[in-house]
Amino acid sequence: MRIKELENAPQWLLDADTNFANVEIIDGIVHWNGGIWKNGIWHNGVWKDGIWENGVWYDGIWENGDWENGVWKNGIWENGTWKNGAWLNGEWQFGSWLNGYWLDGVWKYGHWFSGSWYGGRWEKGYRNKLVPFNRPPSNK
């Protein structure tokens, strides 16, 4: 459903710059099913698929999609492709990290191809051995 067709949409969603958004509100929780998030501030909800171009992610669950740029402040990343941006905190469960800045959080599993690691906890995963972390995880 388009954002303007939603009943009781939170103001942060109405204020966002989006294209082709397919969104539902289930039990008061925003569920993003597809489309392009161009800019704005995401406060909570479930991201199921789509493209994130820019903005700030404060909290929620990311299930799949492409993150192109922006700031991740907290939440759970379950799967998808991170292309660029800054990860401040949260839990990465699985996915592909292509580039960007990891400042803190928990990396559970996934594929790290390039980028800068500054802190946090690395549990498991694959990383390009040619790209050193700025501050390597204690258990590679």
Helices and strands as residue ranges (DSSP letters): G 3-5, H 11-15, E 17-26, E 29-39, E 41-42, E 46-47, E 51-52, E 56-57, E 61-62, E 66-67, E 71-72, E 76-77, E 81-82, E 86-87, E 91-92, E 96-97, E 101-102, E 106-107, E 111-112, E 116-117, E 121-122, E 126-127
